[in-house]
Amino acid sequence: QVQLVESGGGLVQPGGSLRLACAASGSIVSISTMAWYRQAPGKQRELVASITVRGRANFADSVKGRVTISRDNTQNTMYLQMDSLKPEATAVYYCNAVHPSQRNYWGQGTQVTVSS
């Protein structure tokens, strides 16, 4: 059973930074397209960033230039570095893995709150 566990969320002031981590069971990180999504209250879940097995990254227009996505296959972990955070980034952030079989896996989410 694949498990994805997010960590690193919390309360940060506008302009601050956070680094989220997604730890996976097994070696799914090295063989899957990995992504971060977020869902703000009353809104649909949206893609923040994704990274392919070959390391190609894709970012939502709203976060370009302020977010970095990376993966450590040896640690079965994916990261999301978020800088210059804005209040509108407040949301629950979810880790996602798309296995080569096209099966989707999701983590439980970690809360990010950007507020002064």
ROZA-829509 format. One record per residue (C-alpha): x, y, z; chain; residue in one letter; residue number from 0. Coordinates in steps of 0.5 Angstrom, whole numbers. Example, Ala and Ser with C-alpha at 12.3 -4.5 7.8 and 13.67 -1.06 7.14 Angstrom:
BEGIN
@px: 25	py: -9	pz: 16	kette: A	rest: A	nr: 0
@px: 27	py: -2	pz: 14	kette: A	rest: S	nr: 1
***
This chain:
BEGIN
@px: 0	py: 0	pz: 0	kette: A	rest: Q	nr: 0
@px: 3	py: 7	pz: -2	kette: A	rest: V	nr: 1
@px: 3	py: 12	pz: 3	kette: A	rest: Q	nr: 2
@px: 5	py: 19	pz: 2	kette: A	rest: L	nr: 3
@px: 6	py: 24	pz: 8	kette: A	rest: V	nr: 4
@px: 6	py: 31	pz: 8	kette: A	rest: E	nr: 5
@px: 10	py: 35	pz: 13	kette: A	rest: S	nr: 6
@px: 13	py: 43	pz: 14	kette: A	rest: G	nr: 7
@px: 6	py: 47	pz: 14	kette: A	rest: G	nr: 8
@px: 5	py: 52	pz: 19	kette: A	rest: G	nr: 9
@px: 4	py: 59	pz: 20	kette: A	rest: L	nr: 10
@px: 8	py: 64	pz: 16	kette: A	rest: V	nr: 11
@px: 8	py: 72	pz: 15	kette: A	rest: Q	nr: 12
@px: 7	py: 75	pz: 9	kette: A	rest: P	nr: 13
@px: 14	py: 75	pz: 5	kette: A	rest: G	nr: 14
@px: 16	py: 69	pz: 9	kette: A	rest: G	nr: 15
@px: 18	py: 62	pz: 6	kette: A	rest: S	nr: 16
@px: 16	py: 55	pz: 8	kette: A	rest: L	nr: 17
@px: 19	py: 48	pz: 5	kette: A	rest: R	nr: 18
@px: 14	py: 42	pz: 5	kette: A	rest: L	nr: 19
@px: 16	py: 35	pz: 4	kette: A	rest: A	nr: 20
@px: 12	py: 29	pz: 2	kette: A	rest: C	nr: 21
@px: 15	py: 22	pz: 4	kette: A	rest: A	nr: 22
@px: 13	py: 16	pz: 1	kette: A	rest: A	nr: 23
@px: 13	py: 9	pz: 2	kette: A	rest: S	nr: 24
@px: 17	py: 5	pz: -2	kette: A	rest: G	nr: 25
@px: 20	py: 7	pz: -9	kette: A	rest: S	nr: 26
@px: 14	py: 11	pz: -12	kette: A	rest: I	nr: 27
@px: 18	py: 17	pz: -12	kette: A	rest: V	nr: 28
@px: 23	py: 15	pz: -17	kette: A	rest: S	nr: 29
@px: 18	py: 12	pz: -22	kette: A	rest: I	nr: 30
@px: 12	py: 17	pz: -22	kette: A	rest: S	nr: 31
@px: 10	py: 24	pz: -24	kette: A	rest: T	nr: 32
@px: 10	py: 28	pz: -17	kette: A	rest: M	nr: 33
@px: 6	py: 34	pz: -16	kette: A	rest: A	nr: 34
@px: 3	py: 39	pz: -10	kette: A	rest: W	nr: 35
@px: -4	py: 41	pz: -10	kette: A	rest: Y	nr: 36
@px: -7	py: 46	pz: -6	kette: A	rest: R	nr: 37
@px: -14	py: 47	pz: -4	kette: A	rest: Q	nr: 38
@px: -16	py: 54	pz: 0	kette: A	rest: A	nr: 39
@px: -23	py: 54	pz: 3	kette: A	rest: P	nr: 40
@px: -29	py: 54	pz: -1	kette: A	rest: G	nr: 41
@px: -25	py: 53	pz: -7	kette: A	rest: K	nr: 42
@px: -23	py: 47	pz: -12	kette: A	rest: Q	nr: 43
@px: -16	py: 44	pz: -11	kette: A	rest: R	nr: 44
@px: -11	py: 46	pz: -16	kette: A	rest: E	nr: 45
@px: -4	py: 44	pz: -18	kette: A	rest: L	nr: 46
@px: 1	py: 48	pz: -16	kette: A	rest: V	nr: 47
@px: 7	py: 45	pz: -19	kette: A	rest: A	nr: 48
@px: 9	py: 38	pz: -22	kette: A	rest: S	nr: 49
@px: 16	py: 34	pz: -23	kette: A	rest: I	nr: 50
@px: 16	py: 28	pz: -28	kette: A	rest: T	nr: 51
@px: 21	py: 22	pz: -27	kette: A	rest: V	nr: 52
@px: 26	py: 26	pz: -32	kette: A	rest: R	nr: 53
@px: 26	py: 32	pz: -27	kette: A	rest: G	nr: 54
@px: 22	py: 37	pz: -32	kette: A	rest: R	nr: 55
@px: 18	py: 42	pz: -27	kette: A	rest: A	nr: 56
@px: 11	py: 45	pz: -29	kette: A	rest: N	nr: 57
@px: 9	py: 51	pz: -25	kette: A	rest: F	nr: 58
@px: 2	py: 54	pz: -24	kette: A	rest: A	nr: 59
@px: 2	py: 62	pz: -27	kette: A	rest: D	nr: 60
@px: 1	py: 64	pz: -20	kette: A	rest: S	nr: 61
@px: 7	py: 61	pz: -16	kette: A	rest: V	nr: 62
@px: 12	py: 62	pz: -22	kette: A	rest: K	nr: 63
@px: 19	py: 65	pz: -20	kette: A	rest: G	nr: 64
@px: 17	py: 64	pz: -12	kette: A	rest: R	nr: 65
@px: 16	py: 56	pz: -12	kette: A	rest: V	nr: 66
@px: 21	py: 51	pz: -13	kette: A	rest: T	nr: 67
@px: 20	py: 43	pz: -13	kette: A	rest: I	nr: 68
@px: 25	py: 38	pz: -13	kette: A	rest: S	nr: 69
@px: 25	py: 30	pz: -11	kette: A	rest: R	nr: 70
@px: 30	py: 26	pz: -8	kette: A	rest: D	nr: 71
@px: 30	py: 19	pz: -10	kette: A	rest: N	nr: 72
@px: 34	py: 16	pz: -5	kette: A	rest: T	nr: 73
@px: 30	py: 19	pz: 0	kette: A	rest: Q	nr: 74
@px: 23	py: 17	pz: -3	kette: A	rest: N	nr: 75
@px: 22	py: 25	pz: -2	kette: A	rest: T	nr: 76
@px: 19	py: 30	pz: -6	kette: A	rest: M	nr: 77
@px: 20	py: 38	pz: -3	kette: A	rest: Y	nr: 78
@px: 16	py: 44	pz: -5	kette: A	rest: L	nr: 79
@px: 20	py: 51	pz: -3	kette: A	rest: Q	nr: 80
@px: 16	py: 57	pz: -3	kette: A	rest: M	nr: 81
@px: 19	py: 64	pz: -2	kette: A	rest: D	nr: 82
@px: 15	py: 71	pz: -2	kette: A	rest: S	nr: 83
@px: 9	py: 68	pz: 1	kette: A	rest: L	nr: 84
@px: 3	py: 71	pz: 0	kette: A	rest: K	nr: 85
@px: -4	py: 71	pz: 4	kette: A	rest: P	nr: 86
@px: -7	py: 68	pz: -2	kette: A	rest: E	nr: 87
@px: -3	py: 62	pz: -1	kette: A	rest: A	nr: 88
@px: -6	py: 60	pz: 5	kette: A	rest: T	nr: 89
@px: -9	py: 53	pz: 3	kette: A	rest: A	nr: 90
@px: -8	py: 45	pz: 5	kette: A	rest: V	nr: 91
@px: -3	py: 43	pz: 1	kette: A	rest: Y	nr: 92
@px: -3	py: 36	pz: -2	kette: A	rest: Y	nr: 93
@px: 2	py: 31	pz: -5	kette: A	rest: C	nr: 94
@px: 0	py: 27	pz: -11	kette: A	rest: N	nr: 95
@px: 4	py: 21	pz: -14	kette: A	rest: A	nr: 96
@px: 1	py: 19	pz: -21	kette: A	rest: V	nr: 97
@px: 4	py: 12	pz: -22	kette: A	rest: H	nr: 98
@px: 6	py: 9	pz: -29	kette: A	rest: P	nr: 99
@px: 0	py: 5	pz: -28	kette: A	rest: S	nr: 100
@px: -4	py: 12	pz: -28	kette: A	rest: Q	nr: 101
@px: -6	py: 10	pz: -21	kette: A	rest: R	nr: 102
@px: -7	py: 16	pz: -17	kette: A	rest: N	nr: 103
@px: -4	py: 17	pz: -10	kette: A	rest: Y	nr: 104
@px: -6	py: 23	pz: -5	kette: A	rest: W	nr: 105
@px: -3	py: 25	pz: 2	kette: A	rest: G	nr: 106
@px: -7	py: 27	pz: 8	kette: A	rest: Q	nr: 107
@px: -5	py: 34	pz: 7	kette: A	rest: G	nr: 108
@px: -1	py: 40	pz: 11	kette: A	rest: T	nr: 109
@px: -4	py: 46	pz: 13	kette: A	rest: Q	nr: 110
@px: -1	py: 53	pz: 10	kette: A	rest: V	nr: 111
@px: -3	py: 59	pz: 13	kette: A	rest: T	nr: 112
@px: 0	py: 66	pz: 11	kette: A	rest: V	nr: 113
@px: -2	py: 71	pz: 16	kette: A	rest: S	nr: 114
@px: 1	py: 77	pz: 20	kette: A	rest: S	nr: 115
***
